[in-house]
Amino acid sequence: MSQHDQHPATTQVHHPYTAPEGFESPVVPVYKGSTVYFPTVADLRARQWVDKSAYTYGLHGTPTTFTLEARLATLEHAQHVLLAPSGLSVITVVDMALLSQGDTVLFPDNVYFPNRDFTRNELARWGIGHAVYDAMDVASLAAALTPEVKLVWLEAPGSVTLEFPDLTGLIACIRAKAPQAVIALDNTWGAGLAFNPFEMRGEDGALQGVDLTVHALTKYPSGGGDVLMGSIACRDTALYERLAWTHSRLGLGVAANDVELVLRAMPSLNLRYAAQDAAARRIAQWAQGQGGVRRVLHPALAESPGHAHWARLCTAAAGLVTLEMDPALAPERVDAFVDGLRCFRIGWSWGGPVSLAVPYQAKGMRKLSTPYEGVLVRLCIGLESVDDLIADLESGLSALR
């Protein structure tokens, strides 16, 4: 039966037209699909997706997702990348792929809290142990390294409090005392731009690097505050396949239109990151010595914990600043300060165009690392005028005084 003899319902499903090749533009085409066609049964049985040489099913990749993964691999100085629906989801993939009953995972005292929460709940129920170390004390990590440790999380800088650890010292310690452990770094703050976590040199010149990084693409790669996505990057093929098969068995996928938004933002990533970095440094320097502020936490400030480690490794410092408020200020007064800000909105996340402020109760946040006495206010610097942001903060601090 020819096409002209078929019913319109059939021709619209099985139309033979294919657009000509050769169309090029700055935009990466958006491929959507759950089903992927195979020309023959033999081809269906022969295709493998894990090395990204072919397409098998929508969850396992399309030209759109493969393109973003390739660009992220270049950004992260890696060879392999996997995408997942959020930053937290890539953390859980790493945990589930690399840990078994009886194993132990280590994380720093200043780790991203949802990572800690997943460990203390789900992983604990599955018979996986954990221990906490002080990120600013290599000896604290060394004391926690046992033969059962199969995964060690690093965070640079620490969540909220922004301490920058001696990454190469921590890595050297793990390699020497627990060579069986995989080293994972949350690289969301660094974004692939501040430093290369796969190739760092210690004070003795020795090359030290992590095994994998996770990245909340929700932040700087997206840049618009409108996408949730995460990535895992690594260099070792065997490690990648171990992660990829767990990723596959969990049924994780990302929406094509979300990938499109991240791809659209990637060319401006370096410019946005540099602008927010410069704005954050200016605000951090201004905030020093302001009434009501006990301490300013920002890795580029000489007084901030771990500044020397940051200066040795990094060329950039992202757009986060944390103010440790005067301990004499009651928490409700600090809350009122945040409520009164106009350019800074109240909300989670960072890396988008809008500046954000969130207060944290310092007491109880850290068990091992540097103590904080006042309420902490984390500022996530957006793309507004820095003068307007400083004026907003100055007005709020004046009201406190």
C-alpha positions in Angstrom: 0.0 0.0 0.0 1.5 3.4 -0.9 1.5 6.4 1.4 -1.3 8.0 -0.7 -3.5 5.0 -0.1 -3.1 5.1 3.7 -5.5 6.7 6.1 -4.3 10.2 7.4 -4.1 8.7 10.9 -1.4 6.3 9.6 0.5 8.8 7.5 0.8 11.3 10.3 2.4 8.6 12.5 4.6 7.1 9.8 5.3 10.0 7.6 8.5 9.4 5.5 9.8 13.0 5.4 13.2 13.7 6.9 14.5 17.2 7.1 17.7 17.8 5.1 21.0 17.9 7.0 23.3 20.9 7.2 21.3 23.2 9.5 23.6 25.0 12.0 22.9 27.6 14.6 24.1 28.5 18.1 21.3 26.5 19.6 21.7 22.8 20.3 18.7 20.9 19.0 16.3 19.6 21.6 15.6 15.9 21.1 12.7 14.4 23.0 11.7 10.8 23.2 11.3 7.8 25.4 11.3 5.3 22.5 14.3 5.1 20.2 13.9 3.4 16.8 16.2 0.5 15.8 16.5 -0.4 12.1 16.6 -4.1 12.8 16.2 -6.6 15.7 19.9 -7.3 15.5 20.7 -3.6 16.0 18.3 -3.5 19.0 20.2 -6.3 20.6 23.7 -5.0 19.8 23.4 -1.4 20.9 25.0 -0.2 24.2 24.4 3.2 25.7 26.9 3.3 28.5 29.8 4.5 26.4 27.5 7.0 24.6 28.3 5.5 21.2 24.6 4.7 20.5 21.0 5.4 21.6 18.8 2.8 23.2 16.1 4.6 25.3 15.3 8.1 26.4 16.5 7.6 29.9 19.9 6.6 28.7 20.6 9.7 26.6 19.7 11.7 23.6 21.9 14.0 21.4 20.8 16.8 23.6 21.9 15.2 26.9 25.1 13.8 25.4 26.0 17.3 24.3 25.5 18.8 27.7 27.5 15.9 29.3 30.3 16.5 26.9 30.4 20.2 27.6 30.3 19.6 31.4 33.1 17.0 31.1 35.3 19.7 29.5 34.3 22.3 32.2 35.1 19.9 35.0 38.4 18.6 33.4 36.8 15.1 33.4 36.2 12.3 30.8 32.7 11.1 31.8 29.6 12.9 33.0 26.1 11.7 34.2 23.1 13.9 34.6 20.4 13.6 37.3 17.4 15.6 38.4 19.1 17.6 41.2 22.3 18.1 43.1 21.1 15.9 45.9 20.2 13.1 43.5 23.8 12.9 42.2 25.0 12.6 45.8 22.6 9.7 46.5 23.7 8.0 43.2 27.3 8.1 44.3 26.5 6.8 47.8 24.3 3.9 46.4 26.8 3.0 43.7 29.9 2.8 45.9 28.6 1.7 49.3 27.4 -1.7 50.6 26.3 -3.1 53.9 29.1 -2.9 56.4 31.0 -0.1 54.6 31.6 3.3 56.1 31.3 6.8 54.5 33.1 9.8 55.9 32.0 13.4 55.5 33.2 16.7 56.9 31.5 18.5 59.7 30.6 21.4 57.4 29.1 19.2 54.6 26.0 20.1 52.7 23.3 19.2 55.2 21.1 17.0 52.9 24.2 14.8 52.2 24.5 14.3 56.0 20.8 13.7 56.3 20.7 11.0 53.6 23.6 9.3 55.3 22.1 9.3 58.8 18.7 8.0 57.6 18.6 6.0 54.4 22.3 4.7 54.5 22.0 3.9 58.2 18.9 1.8 57.6 20.8 -0.1 54.9 23.6 -1.0 57.3 26.1 1.6 56.1 28.1 3.4 58.8 29.4 6.9 58.8 31.8 9.1 60.7 32.4 12.9 60.7 35.7 14.6 60.5 36.9 18.2 60.9 37.6 19.5 57.4 40.2 21.9 58.7 42.2 19.2 60.5 43.9 16.5 58.5 44.6 14.6 61.7 40.9 14.4 62.4 40.3 12.8 59.0 43.3 10.4 59.6 41.8 9.2 62.9 38.5 8.3 61.1 40.1 6.3 58.2 39.5 2.6 58.8 39.5 -0.4 56.4 35.7 -0.1 56.3 35.8 3.3 54.7 34.9 3.1 51.1 33.9 6.7 50.3 35.1 10.0 51.6 33.3 13.2 50.8 35.1 16.5 50.5 33.5 20.0 50.5 35.3 23.1 49.3 34.4 25.5 50.9 32.2 24.3 53.7 28.5 24.7 53.4 27.3 28.1 54.8 30.4 28.8 56.9 32.8 28.7 53.8 35.9 27.3 55.5 38.3 26.3 52.7 40.1 23.0 53.6 43.6 21.8 52.8 42.3 19.6 49.9 45.6 18.2 48.8 46.5 17.4 52.4 43.2 15.6 52.9 43.6 13.7 49.7 47.2 12.7 50.4 46.0 11.4 53.8 43.3 9.3 52.3 45.5 7.8 49.6 48.1 6.8 52.2 45.8 5.4 54.9 42.7 4.2 53.0 43.7 3.5 49.4 40.4 1.5 49.0 38.3 4.6 49.4 36.9 6.7 46.6 37.3 10.4 47.0 34.3 12.5 46.0 34.2 16.3 46.0 31.1 18.6 45.9 32.3 21.0 43.3 29.2 23.2 43.1 31.0 26.3 44.5 34.0 25.9 42.3 31.8 25.2 39.2 34.7 23.9 37.2 36.2 27.4 37.2 37.8 28.1 40.6 40.2 25.2 40.5 40.8 21.8 38.8 39.9 19.2 41.5 41.3 16.3 39.4 44.8 17.9 39.2 45.9 19.8 42.3 49.5 20.0 43.7 50.3 19.9 47.3 52.8 22.1 49.1 55.5 19.4 48.2 54.6 19.6 44.5 53.0 16.2 44.4 50.0 15.8 42.2 46.8 15.1 44.1 43.3 14.8 42.7 39.8 13.5 43.5 38.2 10.5 41.9 34.9 12.2 41.1 33.0 15.4 41.5 29.3 16.2 41.9 27.9 19.5 40.7 24.5 21.1 41.4 23.8 22.4 37.9 20.8 24.2 39.6 23.3 26.9 40.6 25.8 28.5 38.2 25.5 26.4 35.1 21.7 27.1 35.0 22.1 30.6 36.2 18.4 31.5 36.0 17.0 30.0 39.2 14.6 28.0 37.1 16.2 24.6 36.7 16.9 21.6 39.0 19.7 19.3 37.8 22.9 17.7 38.9 25.9 16.0 37.4 28.6 13.5 38.3 32.0 13.8 36.6 35.0 11.4 36.7 37.9 10.3 34.6 38.2 6.6 35.3 36.1 4.5 32.9 35.5 1.6 35.4 34.3 4.0 38.0 32.1 5.8 35.5 30.4 2.5 34.5 29.9 1.5 38.1 28.1 4.9 38.6 26.3 4.7 35.3 24.7 1.3 35.9 23.4 2.4 39.3 22.1 5.6 37.7 20.3 3.4 35.1 18.8 1.0 37.6 17.4 3.9 39.6 15.6 5.1 36.4 16.9 8.7 36.6 16.4 11.0 33.7 16.3 14.8 33.0 13.8 16.7 30.9 15.0 17.8 27.5 13.7 21.3 27.9 15.7 21.6 31.2 18.8 20.4 29.4 18.1 23.0 26.8 18.0 25.8 29.4 21.4 24.7 30.9 23.0 24.5 27.4 21.7 28.0 26.7 23.3 29.3 29.9 26.7 27.5 29.5 28.3 30.1 27.2 27.8 32.9 29.7 28.8 30.8 32.8 32.3 32.2 33.0 31.1 35.8 32.7 28.4 35.4 35.3 30.6 33.6 37.7 33.3 36.2 37.4 30.8 39.0 37.9 29.2 37.4 41.0 32.7 36.6 42.3 33.8 40.3 42.0 30.6 41.5 43.5 30.9 39.1 46.5 34.5 40.1 47.2 33.5 43.8 47.2 30.6 43.2 49.6 32.8 41.0 51.8 35.5 43.7 52.0 32.8 46.4 52.7 31.2 44.3 55.5 34.4 44.0 57.5 34.2 46.3 60.4 30.5 47.1 60.0 28.6 47.5 63.2 26.6 44.4 64.1 29.0 42.1 62.1 31.4 40.0 64.2 33.2 38.3 61.3 32.9 38.0 57.5 33.4 34.6 56.0 34.7 34.5 52.5 37.7 32.4 51.3 39.4 35.4 49.6 39.6 37.3 52.9 42.8 36.8 54.8 40.9 36.4 58.1 38.5 33.7 56.8 39.2 30.1 57.8 41.4 28.3 55.2 42.3 31.4 53.2 45.8 30.2 52.7 44.5 26.9 51.2 42.2 28.8 48.9 45.0 31.2 47.8 47.3 28.3 46.9 44.7 26.4 44.8 42.1 28.9 43.4 41.8 31.7 41.0 38.2 32.5 41.8 35.8 32.5 44.7 32.2 32.3 43.6 29.4 34.6 44.9 28.8 33.6 48.5 29.4 35.7 51.6 28.4 34.7 55.1 28.1 37.3 57.9 28.6 36.1 61.4 26.5 38.6 63.3 27.4 40.1 66.7 26.5 37.4 69.4 24.8 40.2 71.4 22.1 40.4 68.7 19.2 38.2 69.5 18.2 35.8 66.7 14.8 37.5 66.2 16.6 40.8 65.6 18.8 39.2 62.9 15.6 37.7 61.4 14.1 41.2 61.3 17.3 42.4 59.6 16.9 39.8 56.8 13.1 40.5 56.6 13.9 44.2 56.0 16.2 43.8 53.1 14.8 44.8 49.7 17.3 43.8 47.1 18.0 40.5 48.8 15.1 38.0 48.7 14.7 35.2 51.2 15.1 31.7 49.6 17.3 28.7 49.2 19.8 28.0 46.5 22.2 30.4 44.8 23.9 31.1 41.5 20.9 32.9 39.9 20.4 36.6 39.0 18.6 37.5 42.3 20.5 38.0 45.5 19.4 35.9 48.4 19.8 36.0 52.2 19.1 33.3 54.8 19.8 33.3 58.5 21.2 30.2 60.2 21.4 29.5 64.0 25.1 28.9 64.5 24.8 27.0 67.7 24.7 23.3 67.0 25.7 23.7 63.3 29.2 22.5 63.9 30.4 19.9 66.3 34.1 19.7 65.4 35.2 22.7 63.4 35.7 26.4 64.1 32.9 27.6 66.6 30.6 30.3 65.5 28.9 32.4 68.2 26.6 34.8 66.4 23.7 34.1 64.0 25.0 33.4 60.5 23.5 35.2 57.5 24.5 33.7 54.2 24.4 36.1 51.3 24.1 34.7 47.8 25.1 37.5 45.4 23.2 37.9 42.2 23.6 40.2 39.2 22.2 43.4 40.6 24.2 46.6 41.0 26.7 46.1 43.8 26.1 49.7 45.0 22.4 48.9 45.4 23.2 45.7 47.3 25.6 47.5 49.7 23.1 50.3 50.2 20.5 47.7 51.1 22.8 46.0 53.6 23.9 49.3 55.1 20.3 50.4 55.7 19.5 47.1 57.4 22.6 47.2 59.6 21.9 50.8 60.5 18.5 49.8 61.7 20.0 47.0 63.8 22.4 49.5 65.5 
